[in-house]
Amino acid sequence: MKPMALHIHEHEGITFSNIDPFEIHSLYVHIPFCTDRCSYCDFFSVPFANNSHICSLDYQISYVQAILLNFQNWSKLFRAGSFSTIYLGGGTPSVLDKQVLKKLIDRLEPHADRYCEWTIEANPESLDKALLDMLACTKVNRISLGIQTLSEEEWPILRRVGSIDDAIQAIELLCEYPFEISVDLLLGIPHIPHKGDKRHKGKSYILQSLEYLVSRVSHISIYDLTLEKGTLIESQVSSGEFAMLDEDELAEERRRIDIYLESQGFHRYEVSNYAKLGHECRHNAAYWKMEPYLGVGCGGVSTIQYPACENSQELGTILRITETKDINSYIQSPTEIPKDIEIIDRKTALFEFLMMGFRTSRGIDKKRITSLFGINLEECIPFTLKRWNSEIIRSGDLIALKPYNFDILNRFLIECLEELG
């Protein structure tokens, strides 16, 4: 049987096959607005600071209306939903006017299934009782709070809006509501250099933050801070104003974090994520399993998977669709087919499955690899699996790196890629 192909159409370049894609049950909605830009951030976002027209009520309404038209168009075309996970990210969705945000949620609610995990990202300075009262009357059931640090020394380095007191008050307020609470922290925040600096030898700042958080939240994401080109913090490190921890220091910090969180009932189920049992993020798990998902909003990304043909479950085509990052253009033409559509070839798709799956403690589902690619994973990368056998654990159809082996992930994946040829 010949594989399904995309057809070129005179209108805007690409139209899509009549063959249905694999079912889509995850939705991401991008809200690109935030109060101000932090020193380390290179996500697509537009700060309200110095952009008065963007933070106006009329502009926010126009943007949400565009999202809903974008969603209606893609969900109909790809027959997406009902959704088992919905994630409102950004930017900072909580900076939207409460009634505008409620309109967006109300219009999406009919597309959420009964047990939908519905997350909204928030920052402490934009989270208050009125917002939580509104959200408590919707299907939103999970709040992901951007904390990054509770250290008085590190907070100003990140140029975070608000204060640590704001962050603590936000957490305490959240604890009064029935939401699942997740927090984000950063590991490896730069510091002011001085001779003989060995701050990791003492009590680390991040462990102090965790001691406060573990009794109040059920999920913690701890990301390694990376110096992204063009960010303020990258230029400050380059100039010598700040210094980064070296790899050994970072590894030691992560080891101490692992040990402490494990003792508090949090297991590391992904490279950067820890959760109490049963409180893992289902939306992010869909990404790591390389399940298809719909992404709407300015800069939103969708991954659509097609079967090879109607009678085969082999992977035929993956489309990655990225919406424009020009907010004005997005508002004016939310249903226009984006120019940024990538057709992912078979080898790249397979490696993405390996790269994402091995990030998790669950690992790779060999049966799913076979159903999508028509191959046996053990035969696909036999030499890599043999060489790393002592660092691998097998459980039924699952194959994963052993616990606490995430530090070898990059080396392992490089060998996987080399063997794929």
C-alpha positions in Angstrom: 0.0 0.0 0.0 1.3 3.5 -0.8 1.7 5.9 2.1 -0.8 8.7 2.5 0.6 12.0 1.0 -0.1 15.6 1.6 -1.6 17.4 -1.5 -0.4 20.8 -2.7 -3.3 23.2 -3.2 -3.3 26.5 -4.9 -4.8 28.2 -1.8 -2.2 29.1 0.8 0.1 26.2 -0.3 -1.1 23.2 1.7 -4.4 21.4 2.2 -4.8 18.1 4.0 -5.8 14.6 3.2 -9.3 13.3 3.7 -7.8 10.5 5.7 -8.4 11.2 9.4 -5.3 11.7 11.6 -4.8 9.8 14.8 -7.2 10.9 17.4 -6.2 14.2 19.2 -7.1 14.5 22.9 -4.7 17.2 24.1 -5.1 20.9 23.6 -2.6 23.6 24.3 -3.6 27.3 24.3 -0.9 30.0 24.1 -1.4 33.3 25.9 1.6 35.4 25.0 1.1 38.2 27.4 3.0 38.8 30.7 3.5 41.6 33.2 7.2 42.0 32.3 10.0 40.0 30.9 12.3 38.1 33.3 16.1 38.2 32.6 16.3 34.5 31.6 13.2 34.2 29.4 13.3 33.7 25.7 9.8 32.2 25.4 7.5 33.9 22.9 5.8 36.5 25.1 4.9 40.2 25.0 5.1 42.2 28.2 2.3 44.6 29.2 5.0 46.9 30.4 5.5 49.7 27.8 2.8 48.2 25.6 -0.4 49.9 26.8 -2.4 49.0 23.7 -1.8 45.3 24.2 -3.0 45.3 27.7 -6.2 47.1 26.8 -9.5 45.2 27.3 -10.4 45.5 23.7 -7.1 44.0 22.5 -7.4 41.1 24.9 -11.0 40.4 23.7 -9.8 40.5 20.1 -7.1 38.0 20.9 -9.3 35.6 22.7 -11.9 35.8 19.8 -9.0 34.9 17.4 -8.0 31.9 19.6 -11.6 30.6 19.5 -11.8 30.9 15.7 -8.4 29.3 15.4 -9.5 26.5 17.6 -12.8 26.0 15.8 -11.0 25.8 12.5 -8.3 23.3 13.5 -10.5 21.1 15.7 -13.0 20.7 12.8 -10.3 20.0 10.2 -8.5 17.4 12.4 -11.6 16.2 14.2 -9.9 16.9 17.5 -11.5 16.3 20.9 -13.0 15.6 23.3 -9.9 16.6 25.2 -8.6 14.7 28.2 -6.0 17.4 28.8 -6.2 21.2 28.3 -3.3 23.5 29.1 -3.4 27.3 29.1 0.3 28.4 29.0 2.3 31.4 28.0 3.4 34.1 28.7 1.2 34.3 31.8 -2.5 33.5 31.2 -3.4 34.8 34.6 -2.6 38.4 33.5 -5.7 38.4 31.2 -8.7 40.3 32.4 -10.7 37.9 34.5 -13.8 38.2 32.4 -11.9 37.7 29.2 -10.2 34.6 30.6 -13.6 33.3 31.7 -15.0 33.7 28.2 -12.1 31.7 26.8 -12.6 28.9 29.4 -16.4 28.9 29.0 -16.1 28.5 25.3 -13.6 25.6 25.6 -15.4 23.8 28.4 -17.9 21.9 26.1 -14.8 20.3 24.4 -13.3 18.9 27.6 -14.2 15.4 28.6 -15.5 14.5 32.1 -12.1 13.7 33.6 -10.1 16.4 31.8 -6.9 17.6 33.5 -7.2 21.3 32.9 -4.2 23.4 33.8 -3.6 27.2 33.8 -0.2 28.8 34.3 0.0 31.7 36.7 2.5 34.0 38.3 2.2 35.1 41.9 1.8 38.8 41.2 -1.3 38.2 39.0 -3.0 35.6 41.2 -5.6 36.8 43.7 -8.7 35.6 45.4 -11.0 37.0 42.7 -9.2 35.0 40.0 -9.3 31.8 42.0 -13.0 32.3 42.9 -13.7 32.5 39.2 -11.6 29.5 38.2 -13.1 27.4 41.0 -16.5 27.7 39.2 -15.0 26.3 36.0 -13.5 23.0 34.9 -10.0 24.2 35.6 -8.6 21.9 38.2 -4.8 22.5 38.1 -2.7 25.6 38.7 1.0 25.7 37.6 2.6 28.5 39.5 5.9 30.1 38.3 8.0 30.6 41.4 11.5 29.9 40.1 13.1 30.7 43.5 12.2 31.7 47.1 15.7 32.9 47.7 16.2 36.6 48.5 19.6 36.4 46.9 18.4 34.9 43.7 15.1 36.7 43.1 16.6 40.0 41.9 19.0 38.2 39.6 16.1 36.8 37.7 14.3 40.2 37.6 11.1 38.6 38.7 8.0 40.8 39.0 6.7 41.2 42.5 8.4 39.7 45.5 9.0 36.5 47.5 6.3 37.6 49.9 3.9 37.7 46.9 4.9 34.2 46.0 4.4 32.8 49.5 1.0 34.6 49.8 0.0 33.1 46.4 0.9 29.6 47.5 -0.9 30.0 50.9 -4.0 31.3 49.1 -3.9 28.4 46.6 -3.9 26.0 49.4 -7.4 27.2 50.4 -8.8 25.9 47.1 -9.2 22.4 45.7 -6.9 22.8 42.8 -3.9 20.5 42.1 -0.9 22.8 42.7 2.3 22.6 40.6 5.3 24.9 41.0 8.2 25.7 38.7 11.7 26.2 40.1 15.1 26.9 38.4 18.3 25.1 39.1 21.6 26.7 38.5 20.7 30.3 38.8 23.8 32.4 38.3 25.4 34.2 41.3 27.8 37.1 41.9 31.3 35.6 41.6 33.9 35.9 44.3 37.1 34.1 45.0 36.7 30.6 46.4 32.9 30.6 46.0 31.6 27.2 46.9 28.0 28.0 47.8 26.9 24.4 46.9 28.9 23.2 49.9 26.5 24.8 52.3 22.8 24.6 52.4 21.6 25.3 48.9 19.0 27.9 48.1 16.8 25.5 46.2 16.6 23.0 49.0 15.4 25.8 51.3 12.6 26.5 48.8 11.7 22.9 48.6 11.5 22.5 52.4 8.7 25.1 52.3 6.9 23.7 49.2 6.8 19.9 49.8 3.9 20.1 52.3 1.9 22.5 50.1 2.1 21.2 46.6 1.8 17.8 44.8 4.0 18.5 41.7 7.3 20.3 41.3 9.1 21.1 38.1 12.8 21.9 38.4 14.4 23.1 35.2 18.1 23.7 34.6 18.5 27.4 33.8 20.0 27.7 30.3 21.6 30.8 28.9 19.5 31.7 25.9 21.1 34.0 23.3 19.7 37.5 23.5 18.5 37.3 27.1 19.6 39.8 29.7 21.1 37.1 31.9 23.2 35.7 29.1 24.8 39.0 28.5 25.4 39.4 32.3 27.1 36.1 32.5 29.2 36.8 29.4 30.4 40.1 30.8 31.4 38.4 34.1 28.8 40.2 36.2 27.3 36.8 37.2 28.8 33.3 37.2 27.2 29.9 36.5 27.7 26.7 38.5 29.9 24.1 36.7 28.5 20.7 35.6 29.8 18.9 38.7 28.2 21.4 41.0 24.9 21.2 39.1 25.0 17.4 39.2 25.6 17.5 43.0 22.7 19.9 43.5 20.4 17.6 41.4 21.6 14.6 43.4 20.7 16.3 46.7 17.3 17.4 45.3 16.6 13.8 44.2 17.4 12.4 47.6 15.4 15.1 49.5 12.3 14.9 47.3 12.3 11.1 47.4 12.3 11.3 51.2 9.3 13.6 51.0 7.2 11.3 48.7 8.0 12.9 45.4 9.4 10.7 42.6 11.3 11.9 39.7 9.2 10.7 36.8 10.8 12.9 34.1 14.1 14.6 33.7 12.8 17.9 35.2 9.6 16.8 37.0 8.8 15.4 40.4 5.3 14.4 41.7 3.6 12.6 44.5 2.2 9.3 43.3 -0.9 9.9 41.1 -0.2 13.6 40.7 1.9 13.5 37.5 1.0 16.0 34.8 -1.0 14.1 32.2 -0.7 16.9 29.6 3.1 16.9 29.6 3.0 13.1 29.5 1.2 13.3 26.2 4.1 15.3 24.8 6.7 12.8 26.2 4.7 9.9 24.7 4.7 11.8 21.4 0.9 11.7 21.3 -0.7 14.1 18.8 -1.9 17.4 20.2 -3.5 20.6 19.0 -1.9 24.0 19.8 -3.7 27.2 19.2 -3.0 30.8 20.0 -0.2 33.0 18.6 2.9 30.9 18.4 1.0 27.7 19.3 2.4 24.5 18.0 0.4 21.4 16.8 1.7 17.9 16.2 -0.6 15.9 13.9 0.0 12.3 13.1 -1.4 10.5 10.1 -1.5 6.7 9.5 0.1 5.4 6.3 -3.3 4.6 4.8 -6.8 3.8 6.0 -6.0 0.1 6.6 -2.7 0.5 8.3 -1.5 1.8 11.7 2.0 2.4 10.5 3.2 6.0 10.9 2.7 7.7 7.6 3.2 11.4 8.2 3.8 13.8 11.1 2.9 17.5 10.6 4.2 20.1 13.0 2.3 23.3 12.5 3.4 26.6 14.2 1.1 29.6 14.3 2.5 33.0 13.5 4.2 35.0 16.2 2.8 38.3 14.8 -0.1 39.0 17.2 -1.7 41.6 15.0 -1.6 39.3 12.0 -3.0 36.4 14.1 -5.9 38.5 15.3 -6.7 39.6 11.8 -6.5 36.2 10.2 -6.8 33.4 12.8 -8.0 30.8 10.4 -5.3 31.3 7.8 -3.1 28.3 7.3 0.3 29.1 8.7 3.4 29.2 6.5 5.4 27.3 9.1 4.3 23.7 8.5 7.0 21.0 8.8 6.6 17.5 7.4 8.7 15.3 9.7 10.5 12.4 8.0 10.5 8.9 9.4 14.0 8.9 10.9 13.5 12.2 12.6 10.1 11.1 14.0 11.6 7.9 15.3 14.4 9.7 17.1 11.9 12.2 18.6 10.0 9.2 20.0 13.2 7.9 21.6 14.3 11.3 22.8 11.0 12.2 24.5 10.3 8.7 25.8 13.7 8.1 27.5 13.2 11.4 29.3 10.7 9.7 31.5 10.9 7.0 34.2 8.2 5.1 32.3 10.4 4.9 29.2 9.5 3.7 25.7 6.6 1.5 24.9 8.0 -1.0 22.4 4.6 -2.1 21.3 3.6 1.4 20.4 6.9 1.9 18.4 6.0 -1.3 16.5 2.4 -0.2 15.8 3.5 3.3 14.6 6.7 2.4 12.7 6.4 -1.3 11.9 9.8 -2.0 13.6 11.1 -3.7 16.6 13.0 -1.3 18.9 15.4 -4.0 20.0 16.4 -4.5 16.4 16.5 -0.8 15.6 19.2 0.2 18.1 20.6 -3.2 19.3 24.2 -2.1 19.8 23.2 0.9 21.9 20.9 -1.2 24.1 23.6 -3.8 24.5 26.3 -1.3 25.4 24.0 0.5 28.0 22.4 -2.7 29.2 23.5 -2.3 32.8 21.9 1.2 32.9 18.5 0.0 31.4 15.5 -1.5 33.0 12.9 -3.6 31.1 9.3 -4.1 32.4 7.0 -5.9 30.0 6.8 -3.8 26.8 8.5 -0.8 28.5 12.2 0.0 28.3 13.7 2.9 30.3 16.9 4.2 31.8 17.2 3.1 35.5 16.2 5.6 38.2 18.8 8.4 38.8 20.4 7.7 35.4 18.9 10.8 33.7 22.4 12.4 33.9 23.6 10.0 31.1 20.6 10.7 28.9 22.4 13.0 26.4 25.2 10.5 25.9 22.8 7.6 25.5 20.7 9.5 22.9 23.7 10.5 20.9 24.5 6.8 20.5 20.9 6.1 19.6 21.0 8.7 16.9 24.3 7.5 15.5 23.0 4.0 15.3 19.9 5.1 13.5 22.2 6.3 10.8 
